[in-house]
């Protein structure tokens, strides 16, 4: 198989793994994917399934089934649950929850705190996907702000560090000022969000994290880049040559600050969705290799909590069910198909989407034998075809029951998903190996 290219071929699966040929396979079942596109199952390395601790928002059963419906076959869950996943005890408890409930393959990040760095450093590296570091507070309030704790983590950690980079000092100063000016008035709307969690807050925090990583030679992955300014801090070298990498979410590629007028708190997330210029710069960074992975930061909240006033509403967007289709729309929307160079766009963009959503997540996080359509790899396969999909409440599978994409028509359909060699619904999820 020629990775990074579009080609017609057959894929053979035996005992849950991709094999070289169908020679010797008896009583094989055939799935006809004529007219479809076949790719590895998406690996989403940044999700908040809210389990344990927040059953009103989400749980592993509901969100993993939404993931599977969207072509996602593996996920890495974040540590800001209740209790927080900050030790081996909480990690093992979450593994048991996922074992019992998950419809997709699963792994977990351990959360850093000001007080647990020594404990994290003592754990076997193959037990978890990465260390999640909050350099700006968000849901769960796991802010790490002691210089000695940060220095110890960056100096000694042998695992990838995934950082949420926003300057807490800048955000809190902005928040105080904006509350004094706008709280309780008609101007208290979500349009304030990118002014409070602004470009400066993102750039300052990302710059400091990268500076520390360069000092100690740390492997650092900066989550959900949201500004054009931050892109100047990253390189477009090959992934294998990088110690410092970047992630973007489909939401930051899809929405911009103009959308607050119609969607309000439904697109309130941290870091904030920013300007149209930022959005276009993120697309450019994706195409030229400055941004390495696409992950959702899937973060459901109840609709009632989102319908509060801006300052009271939580940040977070449910998105995993539609993330692949959001990305594919750049290739299969009517405006894209009508372009005279559509065939060339298809050849360039579709492999890029697969690279950022499948190949690179597997490589960067050291996920063993997944993320590629290679002999010997687990047969996690997503098949999609051109055709309309309308997002509405009847089809949304999130426990929270809503999406900012309601009413959106996508021009692709997820036709079939195979997990560990079996069709969705008949498959058994596995814990990821690192």
Rosetta blueprint (number, residue, H / E / L):
1 X L
2 X L
3 X L
4 X L
5 X L
6 X L
7 X L
8 X L
9 X L
10 X L
11 X L
12 X E
13 X E
14 X E
15 X L
16 X L
17 X E
18 X E
19 X E
20 X L
21 X L
22 X L
23 X L
24 X L
25 X L
26 X L
27 X L
28 X L
29 X L
30 X L
31 X L
32 X L
33 X L
34 X L
35 X L
36 X L
37 X E
38 X E
39 X E
40 X E
41 X L
42 X E
43 X E
44 X E
45 X E
46 X E
47 X E
48 X E
49 X L
50 X L
51 X L
52 X L
53 X L
54 X L
55 X L
56 X L
57 X L
58 X L
59 X L
60 X H
61 X H
62 X H
63 X H
64 X H
65 X H
66 X H
67 X H
68 X H
69 X H
70 X L
71 X L
72 X E
73 X E
74 X E
75 X E
76 X E
77 X E
78 X L
79 X L
80 X L
81 X L
82 X L
83 X L
84 X L
85 X L
86 X L
87 X L
88 X H
89 X H
90 X H
91 X H
92 X H
93 X H
94 X H
95 X H
96 X H
97 X H
98 X H
99 X H
100 X H
101 X H
102 X L
103 X L
104 X L
105 X E
106 X E
107 X E
108 X E
109 X L
110 X E
111 X E
112 X L
113 X L
114 X L
115 X L
116 X L
117 X H
118 X H
119 X H
120 X H
121 X H
122 X L
123 X L
124 X L
125 X H
126 X H
127 X H
128 X L
129 X L
130 X L
131 X E
132 X E
133 X E
134 X E
135 X L
136 X L
137 X L
138 X L
139 X L
140 X L
141 X L
142 X L
143 X E
144 X L
145 X L
146 X L
147 X H
148 X H
149 X H
150 X H
151 X H
152 X H
153 X H
154 X H
155 X H
156 X H
157 X L
158 X L
159 X L
160 X L
161 X E
162 X E
163 X E
164 X E
165 X L
166 X L
167 X L
168 X H
169 X H
170 X H
171 X H
172 X H
173 X H
174 X H
175 X H
176 X H
177 X H
178 X H
179 X H
180 X H
181 X H
182 X H
183 X L
184 X L
185 X L
186 X L
187 X L
188 X L
189 X L
190 X H
191 X H
192 X H
193 X H
194 X H
195 X H
196 X H
197 X L
198 X L
199 X H
200 X H
201 X H
202 X H
203 X H
204 X H
205 X H
206 X H
207 X H
208 X H
209 X H
210 X H
211 X H
212 X H
213 X H
214 X H
215 X H
216 X H
217 X L
218 X L
219 X L
220 X E
221 X E
222 X E
223 X L
224 X L
225 X L
226 X L
227 X L
228 X L
229 X H
230 X H
231 X H
232 X H
233 X H
234 X L
235 X L
236 X L
237 X L
238 X L
239 X H
240 X H
241 X H
242 X L
243 X L
244 X E
245 X E
246 X E
247 X E
248 X E
249 X L
250 X H
251 X H
252 X H
253 X H
254 X H
255 X L
256 X L
257 X H
258 X H
259 X H
260 X H
261 X H
262 X H
263 X H
264 X H
265 X H
266 X H
267 X H
268 X L
269 X L
270 X L
271 X L
272 X L
273 X L
274 X L
275 X L
276 X H
277 X H
278 X H
279 X H
280 X H
281 X H
282 X H
283 X H
284 X H
285 X H
286 X H
287 X H
288 X L
289 X L
290 X L
291 X L
292 X L
293 X E
294 X E
295 X L
296 X L
297 X L
298 X E
299 X E
300 X L
301 X L
302 X L
303 X H
304 X H
305 X H
306 X H
307 X L
308 X L
309 X L
310 X L
311 X L
312 X L
313 X L
314 X L
315 X L
316 X L
317 X E
318 X L
319 X L
320 X L
321 X L
322 X L
323 X H
324 X H
325 X H
326 X H
327 X H
328 X H
329 X H
330 X H
331 X H
332 X H
333 X L
334 X H
335 X H
336 X H
337 X H
338 X L
339 X L
340 X L
341 X L
342 X H
343 X H
344 X H
345 X H
346 X H
347 X H
348 X H
349 X H
350 X H
351 X H
352 X H
353 X H
354 X H
355 X H
356 X H
357 X H
358 X H
359 X H
360 X H
361 X H
362 X H
363 X H
364 X H
365 X L
366 X L
367 X L
368 X L
369 X L
370 X L
371 X L
372 X L
373 X L
374 X L
375 X L
376 X L
377 X L
378 X E
379 X L
380 X L
381 X E
382 X E
383 X E
384 X E
385 X E
386 X E
387 X E
388 X E
389 X E
390 X E
391 X L
392 X L
393 X L
394 X L
395 X L
396 X L
397 X L
398 X L
399 X L
400 X L
401 X L
402 X L
403 X L
404 X L
405 X L
406 X L
407 X L
408 X L
409 X E
410 X E
411 X E
412 X E
413 X E
414 X E
415 X E
416 X E
417 X E
418 X E
419 X E
420 X L
421 X L
422 X E
423 X E
424 X L
425 X L
426 X L
427 X L
428 X L
429 X L
430 X L
431 X E
432 X L
433 X L
434 X L
